[in-house]
Amino acid sequence: MPEPYDVITMGRIGVDIYPLQTGVPLAQVETFGKFLGGSPSNVAVAAARLGRRTAVITRTGRDAFGDYLHQALREFGVDDRWVSAVAEYPTPVTFCEIFPPDHFPLYFYRQPKAPDLEIHGGELDLDAVRAARVFWMTGTGLCAEPSRTATLTALRARGATAPPGHPRATVFDLDWRPMFWGEEGDGSDGAARAHYREALAHATVAVGNLGECEIATGEREPHAAARALLDAGPELAVVKQGPEGVLALHRDGTTAEIPPLPVDVVNGLGAGDAFGGALCHGLLAGWDTARIMRYANAAGAIVASRLACSSAMPFPHEVEQALAEGTAGAPTAARRASGVAGASGVTGATGASGAAGAAGVTP
């Protein structure tokens, strides 16, 4: 049997079209950059930057943007063997506006349907999913069929016994995006919670900001939300609290509360995906919970100090430097107070997670 992947992620992919000017409304932006985007894809890139063997399960359109995404994944060292094309739908694109330190509106173009929601369970390589040391999925994958059934199929496959001597985790990134849910995105008591509960029963790790935890559990107070997540099935609950930092609660009673790392915020989008890749890295390394959270916080803060998402993911020496210096980049005194990048940053207008923090609001 081939060597298992360290990390397999499943879900969104697209092209980020980001302005190369900050503090300018989209209508006035004159120059843009093109980047690989989509939270699970960025998590795979982040883990690859940290030396992990990664792959992503997703779908693109059969178009030039789809070709670009294959190229970008390969350049980042992410295996694209399970990235297939859908002829009926175009590759999604996402625009943003950049108003540091905490306002980064997103504009998703995923109509009439995103190809990454056309993942079919019967086409999954379940042996590879089962064998992966970390499998990462997101709430968006549950928002429509056939992706919902495919995601749950992959989660059920993870129920097999882990290979001896190999750390193994199934991570549910709560990733609440109400605009993707249509009639089901009507609030925390809608059908979405039932789907989240079903997925949580198969996860060993749950990660989300306060709003996402509320959707999944009905609880918003951090400790209550973490306990509710554990009650739903996972062994580790990670609750991102923006400028209050990150709370991690393990079923064994271990608690870690880590403050945010100061940073001069350039673009908070993607910080959460860096956090996710670093979380995977720490789980694979067998670190204790507090060390994982500190490392992931630092990785997220580094990306918040940069313009892009995927190409901004840090290398190990950069994370270690940020931890040693106690800051990411070179924040000015005036920005330290308003520009801390913690576990979920400052809550953004999208209603997802924070603009400057490790939960990010990456498309």
Protein Blocks (a to p, Z undefined) as FASTA:
>chain_A
ZZddfbdcedddddddddfbehiafklpcbdcdddehjklmmmmmmmmnopacddddddd
ddfklmmmmmmmmmnopafklcccdfkbccdddddddddfkbccddddfbfbdfklmccf
klpcfklmmmpmbdcddfklmmpcfklmmmmmmmmmmmpccdehiacdddddfkpafkln
mmmlnbjklmklmmmmmmmmmpcbdcddfklmmmmnopabfklmmmmmmmnopabdcdde
hjnopadddfkopacdddddddddfblghjlmmmmmmmmmmmmnopafklmmmmmmmmmm
mmmmpmblmlmpccfklmmmmmmnopghjadfklmmmmcccfkopadfkopacfklmnop
aZZ
